[in-house]
Amino acid sequence: MLKRLIPHPLLSLTLVFVWLALVNKFTVGNALLGVLFGVVIPMLTAPYWPDRPKISRPLKGFAYVAIVLWDIVVANVQVAAIILFKREKNIRSRWIVIPLEVTSAEAITVLAGTITMTPGTVSATLSADARSILVHCLDTDDVDAVRDEIKNRYERRLKEIFE
């Protein structure tokens, strides 16, 4: 019965907190409306989630989010330095093919989103067999180092979280 009422507890909890953050004012009415959204939306969308993603180590997920947030801050500073202090002819943009070891659609989606959210890199496309992702890097002279950093810093952790 509880599984039917709250089919995705983490989604429900996330919806409540997002709602409270969006209204930017904590009242009993806002909290109740957030709980209503947290119960109704997952119930309505449950048929579209036939295979829920399996997160084997949720605490590592929190560590992953912290690492990504730190990397976003650092990359913002690096991109600002590139834009402000490098001449256009000295910027070395490169396309990089990242071979993937993760296989779940959720892990690949999070990896692609992480790459895109980090300033200076953009995930452009996923290969048809989902075994590699094409990434554009704003400025690098060592393609292998960027590939290895993405694989070691992000993909390895996602593999631990999702698989």
TORPA-4810 file (N, C-alpha, C, O; in nm, 3 decimals):
<nodes>
NODE_1_0.082_-0.120_0.000_0.000_0.000_0.000_0.086_0.127_0.000_0.060_0.220_-0.076_M
NODE_2_0.190_0.130_0.085_0.277_0.247_0.091_0.355_0.263_-0.039_0.379_0.375_-0.084_L
NODE_3_0.396_0.151_-0.098_0.469_0.155_-0.225_0.380_0.212_-0.335_0.430_0.280_-0.425_K
NODE_4_0.253_0.186_-0.329_0.160_0.237_-0.428_0.132_0.387_-0.407_0.116_0.462_-0.502_R
NODE_5_0.128_0.428_-0.279_0.103_0.568_-0.247_0.225_0.655_-0.276_0.212_0.766_-0.328_L
NODE_6_0.344_0.603_-0.244_0.469_0.676_-0.270_0.562_0.585_-0.349_0.649_0.521_-0.291_I
NODE_7_0.543_0.578_-0.482_0.623_0.484_-0.562_0.770_0.523_-0.573_0.855_0.436_-0.594_P
NODE_8_0.801_0.650_-0.560_0.938_0.699_-0.571_0.967_0.792_-0.454_0.955_0.914_-0.468_H
NODE_9_1.003_0.738_-0.338_1.019_0.822_-0.219_1.124_0.932_-0.235_1.104_1.044_-0.188_P
NODE_10_1.234_0.902_-0.301_1.337_1.004_-0.319_1.287_1.118_-0.407_1.314_1.235_-0.380_L
NODE_11_1.213_1.086_-0.512_1.153_1.188_-0.597_1.053_1.271_-0.517_1.049_1.393_-0.530_L
NODE_12_0.973_1.205_-0.434_0.875_1.277_-0.353_0.944_1.376_-0.259_0.902_1.491_-0.249_S
NODE_13_1.048_1.331_-0.193_1.121_1.417_-0.102_1.186_1.533_-0.177_1.185_1.647_-0.130_L
NODE_14_1.242_1.505_-0.292_1.304_1.609_-0.374_1.201_1.712_-0.418_1.228_1.832_-0.414_T
NODE_15_1.084_1.667_-0.458_0.979_1.760_-0.501_0.935_1.852_-0.387_0.912_1.971_-0.409_L
NODE_16_0.925_1.798_-0.266_0.887_1.880_-0.151_0.992_1.989_-0.129_0.957_2.106_-0.112_V
NODE_17_1.120_1.952_-0.128_1.225_2.050_-0.104_1.237_2.151_-0.218_1.261_2.270_-0.193_F
NODE_18_1.221_2.106_-0.341_1.227_2.199_-0.454_1.111_2.297_-0.447_1.128_2.416_-0.473_V
NODE_19_0.993_2.248_-0.413_0.878_2.337_-0.403_0.902_2.444_-0.296_0.877_2.562_-0.318_W
NODE_20_0.951_2.401_-0.180_0.976_2.496_-0.072_1.085_2.596_-0.110_1.079_2.712_-0.070_L
NODE_21_1.182_2.552_-0.187_1.287_2.644_-0.233_1.231_2.742_-0.335_1.270_2.859_-0.336_A
NODE_22_1.142_2.696_-0.421_1.084_2.783_-0.523_0.994_2.892_-0.465_0.998_3.007_-0.508_L
NODE_23_0.912_2.856_-0.366_0.824_2.956_-0.308_0.899_3.050_-0.214_0.852_3.160_-0.185_V
NODE_24_1.015_3.005_-0.166_1.106_3.088_-0.087_1.040_3.144_0.040_1.079_3.250_0.090_N
NODE_25_0.942_3.070_0.092_0.877_3.111_0.216_0.819_2.985_0.279_0.735_2.918_0.219_K
NODE_26_0.863_2.954_0.400_0.813_2.834_0.466_0.690_2.867_0.549_0.695_2.939_0.648_F
NODE_27_0.578_2.810_0.504_0.454_2.818_0.580_0.393_2.678_0.582_0.434_2.591_0.505_T
NODE_28_0.298_2.658_0.669_0.232_2.527_0.676_0.162_2.497_0.544_0.166_2.384_0.495_V
NODE_29_0.098_2.598_0.486_0.029_2.580_0.358_0.125_2.542_0.247_0.096_2.453_0.167_G
NODE_30_0.240_2.608_0.240_0.340_2.574_0.137_0.395_2.434_0.159_0.416_2.359_0.063_N
NODE_31_0.417_2.397_0.284_0.468_2.263_0.314_0.365_2.157_0.275_0.400_2.054_0.217_A
NODE_32_0.237_2.182_0.306_0.133_2.085_0.269_0.118_2.075_0.117_0.099_1.965_0.064_L
NODE_33_0.127_2.188_0.048_0.120_2.184_-0.098_0.240_2.109_-0.156_0.226_2.034_-0.252_L
NODE_34_0.358_2.128_-0.097_0.476_2.055_-0.140_0.460_1.905_-0.119_0.497_1.826_-0.205_G
NODE_35_0.404_1.866_-0.006_0.378_1.723_0.021_0.276_1.670_-0.078_0.290_1.558_-0.127_V
NODE_36_0.173_1.750_-0.108_0.074_1.707_-0.208_0.140_1.683_-0.344_0.116_1.581_-0.408_L
NODE_37_0.225_1.778_-0.386_0.299_1.757_-0.511_0.388_1.634_-0.501_0.398_1.557_-0.597_F
NODE_38_0.453_1.616_-0.387_0.543_1.503_-0.368_0.474_1.368_-0.371_0.538_1.266_-0.397_G
NODE_39_0.344_1.367_-0.344_0.269_1.241_-0.350_0.202_1.224_-0.487_0.209_1.115_-0.545_V
NODE_40_0.139_1.327_-0.538_0.060_1.316_-0.661_0.147_1.300_-0.785_0.119_1.213_-0.868_V
NODE_41_0.250_1.380_-0.800_0.333_1.374_-0.922_0.399_1.237_-0.940_0.393_1.183_-1.050_I
NODE_42_0.462_1.178_-0.837_0.517_1.044_-0.857_0.410_0.938_-0.886_0.436_0.843_-0.961_P
NODE_43_0.291_0.953_-0.827_0.185_0.857_-0.858_0.143_0.866_-1.004_0.120_0.764_-1.068_M
NODE_44_0.134_0.988_-1.057_0.094_1.007_-1.197_0.202_0.962_-1.295_0.170_0.915_-1.404_L
NODE_45_0.328_0.977_-1.257_0.437_0.943_-1.349_0.491_0.802_-1.329_0.577_0.759_-1.406_T
NODE_46_0.445_0.729_-1.229_0.495_0.594_-1.201_0.486_0.499_-1.321_0.578_0.419_-1.342_A
NODE_47_0.379_0.503_-1.402_0.374_0.412_-1.517_0.485_0.437_-1.620_0.517_0.349_-1.699_P
NODE_48_0.541_0.556_-1.619_0.647_0.588_-1.715_0.785_0.552_-1.663_0.885_0.576_-1.732_Y
NODE_49_0.794_0.494_-1.544_0.920_0.452_-1.484_0.917_0.301_-1.463_0.917_0.256_-1.348_W
NODE_50_0.915_0.221_-1.568_0.904_0.076_-1.547_1.026_0.018_-1.475_1.012_-0.072_-1.392_P
NODE_51_1.144_0.068_-1.505_1.266_0.019_-1.441_1.330_0.136_-1.367_1.398_0.219_-1.426_D
NODE_52_1.306_0.139_-1.238_1.365_0.246_-1.159_1.516_0.229_-1.154_1.566_0.116_-1.146_R
NODE_53_1.589_0.338_-1.159_1.734_0.325_-1.150_1.774_0.271_-1.013_1.718_0.310_-0.911_P
NODE_54_1.871_0.182_-1.015_1.920_0.125_-0.890_2.042_0.205_-0.846_2.144_0.207_-0.915_K
NODE_55_2.031_0.269_-0.733_2.143_0.343_-0.677_2.197_0.259_-0.563_2.136_0.250_-0.457_I
NODE_56_2.313_0.198_-0.588_2.367_0.105_-0.490_2.435_0.173_-0.373_2.437_0.118_-0.263_S
NODE_57_2.490_0.293_-0.393_2.560_0.364_-0.286_2.518_0.512_-0.286_2.584_0.596_-0.346_R
NODE_58_2.407_0.542_-0.218_2.357_0.680_-0.220_2.451_0.781_-0.154_2.454_0.896_-0.196_P
NODE_59_2.527_0.741_-0.054_2.620_0.835_0.010_2.730_0.878_-0.087_2.776_0.991_-0.083_L
NODE_60_2.770_0.787_-0.175_2.868_0.824_-0.277_2.805_0.922_-0.376_2.876_1.001_-0.438_K
NODE_61_2.674_0.917_-0.391_2.604_1.014_-0.475_2.616_1.155_-0.421_2.634_1.250_-0.497_G
NODE_62_2.606_1.169_-0.288_2.622_1.301_-0.227_2.766_1.351_-0.245_2.788_1.469_-0.271_F
NODE_63_2.862_1.261_-0.230_3.002_1.299_-0.251_3.024_1.341_-0.396_3.097_1.435_-0.424_A
NODE_64_2.958_1.269_-0.489_2.970_1.303_-0.631_2.917_1.444_-0.658_2.979_1.521_-0.731_Y
NODE_65_2.803_1.477_-0.599_2.745_1.611_-0.618_2.841_1.717_-0.564_2.858_1.822_-0.626_V
NODE_66_2.902_1.691_-0.449_2.997_1.788_-0.392_3.118_1.807_-0.484_3.164_1.920_-0.503_A
NODE_67_3.168_1.699_-0.540_3.283_1.707_-0.631_3.245_1.787_-0.756_3.322_1.872_-0.801_I
NODE_68_3.128_1.761_-0.810_3.084_1.831_-0.932_3.066_1.981_-0.903_3.105_2.064_-0.984_V
NODE_69_3.007_2.014_-0.790_2.990_2.156_-0.756_3.125_2.225_-0.742_3.143_2.338_-0.789_L
NODE_70_3.220_2.159_-0.679_3.355_2.217_-0.667_3.418_2.234_-0.806_3.477_2.338_-0.835_W
NODE_71_3.405_2.133_-0.890_3.463_2.141_-1.024_3.400_2.252_-1.107_3.467_2.315_-1.188_D
NODE_72_3.271_2.277_-1.086_3.204_2.386_-1.158_3.264_2.520_-1.117_3.287_2.607_-1.202_I
NODE_73_3.288_2.538_-0.988_3.347_2.663_-0.940_3.487_2.681_-0.999_3.520_2.788_-1.050_V
NODE_74_3.569_2.576_-0.991_3.706_2.583_-1.043_3.705_2.608_-1.194_3.783_2.690_-1.243_V
NODE_75_3.619_2.538_-1.266_3.613_2.554_-1.412_3.566_2.694_-1.451_3.611_2.748_-1.552_A
NODE_76_3.477_2.753_-1.373_3.436_2.891_-1.401_3.553_2.986_-1.396_3.566_3.074_-1.480_N
NODE_77_3.638_2.969_-1.298_3.756_3.055_-1.285_3.852_3.030_-1.403_3.906_3.124_-1.460_V
NODE_78_3.870_2.903_-1.438_3.960_2.871_-1.550_3.908_2.927_-1.682_3.985_2.982_-1.761_Q
NODE_79_3.779_2.914_-1.707_3.721_2.966_-1.832_3.730_3.119_-1.834_3.759_3.177_-1.938_V
NODE_80_3.705_3.182_-1.722_3.718_3.328_-1.716_3.861_3.371_-1.749_3.882_3.469_-1.820_A
NODE_81_3.959_3.297_-1.696_4.099_3.329_-1.725_4.130_3.310_-1.873_4.203_3.389_-1.931_A
NODE_82_4.075_3.206_-1.932_4.097_3.182_-2.076_4.038_3.297_-2.157_4.103_3.349_-2.248_I
NODE_83_3.917_3.334_-2.124_3.850_3.440_-2.200_3.919_3.575_-2.182_3.933_3.652_-2.277_I
NODE_84_3.961_3.603_-2.061_4.019_3.735_-2.034_4.165_3.749_-2.077_4.207_3.857_-2.120_L
NODE_85_4.242_3.642_-2.066_4.386_3.657_-2.083_4.447_3.586_-2.203_4.563_3.612_-2.235_F
NODE_86_4.375_3.498_-2.269_4.430_3.430_-2.386_4.383_3.497_-2.513_4.269_3.544_-2.523_K
NODE_87_4.470_3.499_-2.607_4.430_3.549_-2.739_4.358_3.436_-2.813_4.382_3.318_-2.787_R
NODE_88_4.271_3.474_-2.904_4.190_3.377_-2.977_4.275_3.273_-3.048_4.238_3.155_-3.052_E
NODE_89_4.387_3.313_-3.103_4.471_3.218_-3.178_4.542_3.120_-3.084_4.591_3.017_-3.130_K
NODE_90_4.548_3.150_-2.955_4.614_3.061_-2.859_4.519_2.962_-2.794_4.563_2.872_-2.722_N
NODE_91_4.390_2.977_-2.816_4.293_2.884_-2.759_4.291_2.758_-2.845_4.277_2.764_-2.967_I
NODE_92_4.307_2.645_-2.779_4.316_2.517_-2.850_4.191_2.432_-2.822_4.191_2.347_-2.732_R
NODE_93_4.085_2.455_-2.898_3.962_2.377_-2.884_3.984_2.239_-2.944_4.050_2.225_-3.047_S
NODE_94_3.928_2.140_-2.881_3.945_2.003_-2.928_3.815_1.923_-2.910_3.737_1.948_-2.818_R
NODE_95_3.796_1.829_-3.000_3.691_1.729_-2.986_3.756_1.605_-2.927_3.864_1.564_-2.970_W
NODE_96_3.690_1.545_-2.827_3.746_1.430_-2.758_3.640_1.319_-2.755_3.525_1.344_-2.721_I
NODE_97_3.681_1.199_-2.791_3.593_1.084_-2.781_3.624_1.014_-2.648_3.737_0.972_-2.624_V
NODE_98_3.523_1.001_-2.564_3.539_0.937_-2.434_3.474_0.799_-2.442_3.352_0.790_-2.452_I
NODE_99_3.553_0.691_-2.438_3.492_0.558_-2.435_3.425_0.534_-2.299_3.481_0.569_-2.195_P
NODE_100_3.308_0.476_-2.301_3.231_0.460_-2.177_3.238_0.318_-2.124_3.233_0.221_-2.200_L
NODE_101_3.250_0.308_-1.993_3.240_0.180_-1.924_3.105_0.164_-1.857_3.058_0.052_-1.837_E
NODE_102_3.040_0.277_-1.823_2.907_0.269_-1.762_2.807_0.226_-1.868_2.821_0.260_-1.986_V
NODE_103_2.708_0.151_-1.826_2.611_0.098_-1.923_2.468_0.144_-1.896_2.385_0.143_-1.988_T
NODE_104_2.436_0.184_-1.775_2.298_0.222_-1.747_2.268_0.359_-1.808_2.354_0.447_-1.810_S
NODE_105_2.147_0.374_-1.855_2.107_0.500_-1.918_2.115_0.616_-1.819_2.151_0.727_-1.857_A
NODE_106_2.083_0.590_-1.693_2.087_0.696_-1.593_2.230_0.744_-1.569_2.253_0.864_-1.559_E
NODE_107_2.324_0.651_-1.560_2.464_0.689_-1.537_2.520_0.767_-1.656_2.593_0.864_-1.637_A
NODE_108_2.485_0.725_-1.777_2.532_0.796_-1.897_2.471_0.936_-1.901_2.539_1.032_-1.937_I
NODE_109_2.345_0.949_-1.864_2.279_1.079_-1.863_2.342_1.172_-1.760_2.366_1.289_-1.789_T
NODE_110_2.370_1.120_-1.641_2.433_1.203_-1.538_2.574_1.244_-1.582_2.615_1.358_-1.560_V
NODE_111_2.647_1.152_-1.645_2.782_1.184_-1.693_2.776_1.294_-1.800_2.852_1.391_-1.793_L
NODE_112_2.687_1.280_-1.896_2.674_1.382_-2.001_2.632_1.516_-1.942_2.682_1.620_-1.984_A
NODE_113_2.542_1.514_-1.847_2.500_1.638_-1.782_2.613_1.702_-1.702_2.628_1.824_-1.702_G
NODE_114_2.691_1.619_-1.635_2.805_1.670_-1.558_2.906_1.737_-1.649_2.957_1.845_-1.618_T
NODE_115_2.935_1.673_-1.761_3.031_1.729_-1.857_2.981_1.863_-1.909_3.058_1.958_-1.921_I
NODE_116_2.853_1.871_-1.940_2.796_1.993_-1.994_2.787_2.103_-1.889_2.807_2.220_-1.921_T
NODE_117_2.756_2.068_-1.765_2.745_2.169_-1.659_2.880_2.228_-1.620_2.887_2.339_-1.567_M
NODE_118_2.986_2.154_-1.645_3.119_2.203_-1.610_3.166_2.297_-1.720_3.184_2.253_-1.834_T
NODE_119_3.186_2.424_-1.689_3.226_2.520_-1.793_3.356_2.478_-1.862_3.450_2.429_-1.800_P
NODE_120_3.357_2.498_-1.993_3.475_2.462_-2.073_3.460_2.331_-2.146_3.540_2.300_-2.235_G
NODE_121_3.359_2.251_-2.108_3.334_2.125_-2.177_3.186_2.112_-2.208_3.101_2.161_-2.133_T
NODE_122_3.156_2.046_-2.319_3.017_2.021_-2.358_3.008_1.881_-2.415_3.087_1.845_-2.503_V
NODE_123_2.914_1.802_-2.367_2.891_1.671_-2.429_2.804_1.694_-2.551_2.695_1.751_-2.541_S
NODE_124_2.852_1.649_-2.665_2.785_1.679_-2.791_2.692_1.567_-2.836_2.578_1.593_-2.873_A
NODE_125_2.740_1.444_-2.833_2.656_1.334_-2.881_2.702_1.203_-2.819_2.817_1.188_-2.778_T
NODE_126_2.610_1.111_-2.815_2.636_0.975_-2.768_2.637_0.884_-2.889_2.551_0.897_-2.977_L
NODE_127_2.731_0.793_-2.895_2.736_0.703_-3.009_2.612_0.614_-3.012_2.546_0.597_-2.910_S
NODE_128_2.581_0.560_-3.129_2.460_0.478_-3.146_2.460_0.356_-3.055_2.354_0.313_-3.010_A
NODE_129_2.577_0.301_-3.027_2.585_0.183_-2.940_2.605_0.220_-2.793_2.621_0.131_-2.709_D
NODE_130_2.603_0.349_-2.760_2.617_0.401_-2.623_2.748_0.359_-2.559_2.755_0.341_-2.437_A
NODE_131_2.852_0.344_-2.638_2.982_0.306_-2.584_3.083_0.420_-2.583_3.194_0.403_-2.533_R
NODE_132_3.045_0.534_-2.637_3.134_0.650_-2.632_3.052_0.778_-2.643_2.940_0.779_-2.695_S
NODE_133_3.111_0.884_-2.592_3.046_1.014_-2.595_3.145_1.115_-2.653_3.264_1.113_-2.621_I
NODE_134_3.095_1.202_-2.738_3.179_1.303_-2.800_3.170_1.431_-2.717_3.060_1.481_-2.690_L
NODE_135_3.286_1.483_-2.678_3.293_1.599_-2.590_3.375_1.708_-2.658_3.479_1.679_-2.718_V
NODE_136_3.329_1.832_-2.648_3.407_1.945_-2.697_3.471_2.013_-2.577_3.403_2.045_-2.479_H
NODE_137_3.602_2.034_-2.585_3.677_2.099_-2.479_3.723_2.235_-2.529_3.781_2.245_-2.637_C
NODE_138_3.698_2.340_-2.452_3.730_2.476_-2.494_3.879_2.497_-2.516_3.918_2.558_-2.615_L
NODE_139_3.962_2.447_-2.425_4.105_2.474_-2.435_4.184_2.361_-2.372_4.179_2.341_-2.250_D
NODE_140_4.257_2.287_-2.453_4.345_2.183_-2.402_4.452_2.153_-2.506_4.428_2.164_-2.626_T
NODE_141_4.567_2.115_-2.458_4.670_2.067_-2.549_4.696_1.919_-2.527_4.775_1.858_-2.598_D
NODE_142_4.629_1.861_-2.426_4.646_1.719_-2.395_4.509_1.651_-2.389_4.444_1.648_-2.285_D
NODE_143_4.468_1.597_-2.503_4.338_1.530_-2.514_4.330_1.410_-2.421_4.226_1.385_-2.359_V
NODE_144_4.439_1.336_-2.410_4.439_1.217_-2.325_4.418_1.253_-2.178_4.350_1.180_-2.106_D
NODE_145_4.476_1.363_-2.134_4.460_1.404_-1.994_4.315_1.441_-1.964_4.264_1.408_-1.857_A
NODE_146_4.250_1.509_-2.056_4.108_1.545_-2.036_4.023_1.419_-2.032_3.935_1.405_-1.947_V
NODE_147_4.047_1.329_-2.125_3.973_1.202_-2.128_3.992_1.125_-1.998_3.896_1.076_-1.939_R
NODE_148_4.116_1.113_-1.954_4.144_1.038_-1.831_4.083_1.104_-1.709_4.036_1.036_-1.618_D
NODE_149_4.083_1.238_-1.706_4.024_1.309_-1.593_3.873_1.284_-1.586_3.818_1.262_-1.478_E
NODE_150_3.806_1.289_-1.701_3.661_1.263_-1.703_3.633_1.120_-1.660_3.540_1.096_-1.582_I
NODE_151_3.710_1.027_-1.708_3.688_0.887_-1.673_3.716_0.860_-1.525_3.640_0.789_-1.459_K
NODE_152_3.825_0.916_-1.474_3.862_0.889_-1.335_3.782_0.970_-1.234_3.745_0.920_-1.128_N
NODE_153_3.756_1.094_-1.268_3.689_1.182_-1.172_3.538_1.160_-1.170_3.476_1.168_-1.063_R
NODE_154_3.477_1.134_-1.285_3.332_1.124_-1.292_3.282_0.982_-1.321_3.203_0.927_-1.244_Y
NODE_155_3.329_0.923_-1.430_3.272_0.795_-1.471_3.298_0.686_-1.368_3.209_0.605_-1.341_E
NODE_156_3.415_0.682_-1.310_3.446_0.580_-1.209_3.350_0.590_-1.092_3.301_0.489_-1.042_R
NODE_157_3.323_0.712_-1.047_3.230_0.731_-0.934_3.086_0.695_-0.973_3.014_0.635_-0.893_R
NODE_158_3.046_0.730_-1.095_2.911_0.694_-1.139_2.895_0.544_-1.150_2.788_0.491_-1.123_L
NODE_159_3.000_0.477_-1.188_2.995_0.331_-1.196_2.971_0.272_-1.057_2.896_0.175_-1.042_K
NODE_160_3.035_0.330_-0.956_3.014_0.284_-0.819_2.873_0.314_-0.770_2.815_0.235_-0.695_E
NODE_161_2.819_0.427_-0.811_2.687_0.468_-0.763_2.575_0.387_-0.829_2.484_0.341_-0.761_I
NODE_162_2.582_0.370_-0.961_2.472_0.311_-1.036_2.487_0.161_-1.065_2.387_0.093_-1.089_F
NODE_163_2.608_0.110_-1.063_2.622_-0.030_-1.109_2.685_-0.118_-1.001_2.704_-0.238_-1.022_E
</nodes>
